[in-house]
Amino acid sequence: MEPSSSPFSSIPEVQALFASDHYIADRPLALTLKLAVDLQKPVLLEGEAGVGKTEVAKVLARALDTPLIRLQCYEGLDASTALYEWNYARQILHIRMAEQNPAARANLEQTIFDDRFLLNRPVLAAIRHPGPRPAVLLIDEIDRADEEFEAFLLEVLSDYQVSVPEIGTFKATLPPYVILTSNRTRELNDALKRRCLYLWVDYPSVQKEREIIAQRVPALDPSLRAAIARTMQALRAIDFYKRPGIAESLDWSRALLGLGVQTLSAEVLLETAGVVLKYHDDIERLRALDVAALITGPGA
């Protein structure tokens, strides 16, 4: 497939567009996205939960002023759920109406499976999107789906086409921009990875996290913002069952702002631990630690 004209003229332009939507895109991410739209290649973003992978697709769709079509993956997801379904209620109504009309009854088999009764699900909707720009197709948490579903995606990601046995093959005139995310709960198929540009999305540095909080929660005091970023960095160094991500940082920042907290303390962290940690065992482990040291650690 030949590359199309790119909507992004440069890597700094990608970064600027994302920054205008309060998302700080570092150069590797901006480079990967520019290559993806230039080459019409899917992007596979892997990383821990809560580091902002899903948000990349949302911001990309807004930056390009095009629809975001999301497919949330889960165990047992099958191709029909992702592709299309037939509107059985309308089909039955059509059959009953045709039974009253001999002419319509003769052509019933040809008319019962046509576009009027086809319900586009996310993958087919993205392929059939009429434009003027390609849609952004987010295939979220692909690692939660079964390997059989990965195999189904190979045709979609290679040729941007979908086969509907009753009608035929739909091929995209405007191939969608595809973002796949994975929390790496299992290894993905090599064939799927080969079709994608790959990027590991890591937790941010303290400085970057401060900038993210400043962008998303601008009313927060700068000293409290710095303390939150520093504390989150310390929490991620602990072997919790579920380490807190950027999403938890932002939730915590908004919570502390709403509570009127001026200074971060051990008591505040323990009281609001349920905003940051999501498992009882992790909260109990936090209570057993020197919480004050986590807050007043290096760089305090």
N, C-alpha and C positions, 0 to 999 in steps of 0.2 A: 504494500500500500504506500503510495507516494505521500510525503509530508504535504500538508496544506499550509496556506499562509497562516502565520502564527498571530494570535491576538495579543501576544506579548512581544514587545520589541527588544527587551533586555531583561536580565536578571534583576537589576535594581528596580525596574518597573513592576515586576512581580512583588518584590518586597514592599514597594510603596503602596501598591493596591491593597495588599494584605494589612499594612500598617494603618491605612485609612479605615479599615474595618476592625481595628483594635486587635489584630493578630500579628505577633512578632514572628516573622518568617526568617530564619537564618539562611545563609547562602546555600547550603546543601539542599534545603527544602525548596527554595526558590528555583534553583538550577534544575532539580528533578521535575518540578511542575512545568517549567518552560520546555524542557525536552519532551515531556509527556504530550503537551498540546502541539508541539512542533511535529513530532513523529507519529502522533495518534497511537501512542502506546499506553496501556493501563499502568497505573502506579500501585505497587504494594507497599503499604506503610505498616511496619511492624513495630511493636513497642509495648511497654507496660500499659495497663488500663489507666486512663485518666491523664495521658500526656498530651492530648489534643489532636489525635489522629482524625477522629470523626469531624472535628471542627474545620479541618483543612478543606474537606469537600464542601462544607457549607459556605465557607468564605470564598472558595474558588467559584462556586455558582453565583454568589452575589457579585464578585469582581467581574465576571463575564456577563452578568445580567441575563442569566439563563436558568431554567428550572433545575432544581435538585430533585432527583428521583432516587429514593432510598430503599434498599432491600436489606432488612435486618435478618441476619442468618441465625439459625438455631438447629439443634439436633433434630433430624427427621425432615428438614426442609427438602422438598422435591422440586423437580423442574417445572411441573405444572403450576405450582404456587408462585414461582418466580417468573414464569412466562406468561401464561394466559389461562383463562377459564371460559367456559361457555355459560351464557346466561340461560340456565335451564328453565327458569320461570317464564321468560319471554319466548323461549323455544316451544314450550308446552302450549302457551297461549296461541302461538302461530299455528301449531298443529291443529288445535281445536277449531280455529277460524278457517283453516284450509279444508277441514272435513266438511264444511258447509258449502264449499265451492269446488265443483268437479275439476275446473281448469287449474285451480291452485293446487288441488290434490295431486294432479299428474306431475307437477314440478316440485313437489314437496321435498324430495330428497336433495334436489339441487339448491333449494333456497334455505333449508334449515341450518346449514353450516355456511354462513356468510358473515361479512363484517358487522352486520347489524347486531349479531348476537355474541360477538367476540369481546370479552373483557380483557383489556390489556393489563397485565401485571408489570411490576417494575422493569424487568429486563426488556420485554417487548415494547413497553411504553417508551423507554429510552431509545430503542432502535427506530421506532416509528415517529419519534419527535420531529415535527415538521420544520423546526427552526424558528427564527432566522439563524440562530446559533445552535450548535450541538448542546444537548442536555448534559449535565453532570450526573453520572450513575454512581452512587455510593453503595458498594457491597460491603456492609458493615459486619465485622467479626466473622470473617470467612472461616476462621479456625473452629468455630462452633458447628459448622455444617459438616455433613458426612463427605467422605472421599468421592462417593458417587456424584454428589452435586458438583464437586470440583471438576470431575470429568465432563459433566454437562457444560460447564463454563468454557471449556477449551474452544469449542466452535464459536461461541459468542466473542471471545477475546481475540481469536485469530482472524475471523472474517466479518465480524459485526453483522451476523445474520442469525436468524432463528427460523426453524422449520415448524410449521403448523400442519400436521398431516392432512387435515380436512380441507385446507385452503391452498397451501403451498409455502414458499419460502419468502420471508420478509428480510430484505437487505437494507441496511442503513444508508440513506443518501447523505446524512450527516452523522458519521460515527460518533457516539457519545464519548465524553471524557470520563474514563472509568477510574475510580479510586477504590481500592480494596484495603480494608484494615484487618489486622490480626493482632490479638493479644498473646499470640504464640503459646496457646494452651496445648497445641500439638503442631508437629511439623507439617507443612503443606507439600503437596505434590510438586516434584521437580518440573513437570511439564507446565504446570500453572505458573510457577515462578519464572520460567524461561520466557513467558509471554509478557512479563511485566518489567518495568523499571522498579528497582528496589531501594527502599530507604528505611533505616532504623531510626525511630524517633525516640530520643532519650529524654530523661528528666532534665529540666533546665538547670543551668548554673544559678547560683544565688543572685547574681546581678540580673540575669535574664528574667528570673522569677519576679524580682522586684519591678522590673519594667512591665511584665505582664499584669501584675496586680495594679500598677499605676494606670495602665491602659483601661482595665476593666472595672476597677474600683477607685476612681480618681479622688473621691472625697476622703479616703483613708489617710491618716497622718503618715508622713514619710518615715518617721522613726518606728512606728508600729508596722508599717509595710516591710521595713528592713528586718525587724524581729521575726515576723511571720516567715519571710523567705529563708532566714537563717535557721529557724526552728524546723521548718519543713525539710530542709536539707539534712538536718540531724536525724529527724524521724525516719527518713528514707535509708539511712545507714543502718537501721535496726532491722533485724530479720523478722519483721511482722509477716503474718499470713497474707495480708494485703497492704502493701505500702501506699501511702497517700499520693495522689497525683496532683496535677495542676487544677483539676476540677475541684478537689478538696481545698486547695489553697484559696481559690476564689470564693468558695462557699464559706470558708472560715473567715476570710477577710470581710465579707458582707455581714456575717453573723456578729463579728466583733464591732463593726461599725454600727450595726443596729442596736447592740447592747450598750453602746457608748463607752467601750473600753478605750482607755488612753495608753495604758502600759501593759505589755504582755507579762504575765507572771505564771508561776507553776500552778497556782490555784485556778487561774483563768483557763489554762490548757486542760487541766483535769476536768473542770466543769463542762467544757465544750468539746471534750474528746470524741463524742459521738458524731461531731461534724467532720472530724478528720479521719477517724478510724471506724471501720464498719463491722468489726467482729469483736465479740465479747472477750475472747482470749487475748486479742491485741490490746484492748483497753486495760485489761487486768495486768498485762505485761508492762504497759506504760506506767501504771500505778506503782509497780515494783521498782521502777528506775529512779534515778536522780533527775527528776523533771526540771528542777532549777538549772542544772548543768546543761541540759539540752537547749534551754533558752539563752543562757549566758555563755554559750560555747565560743569557739574561735571566731574572731571577727566581731564580737559583741562590744 
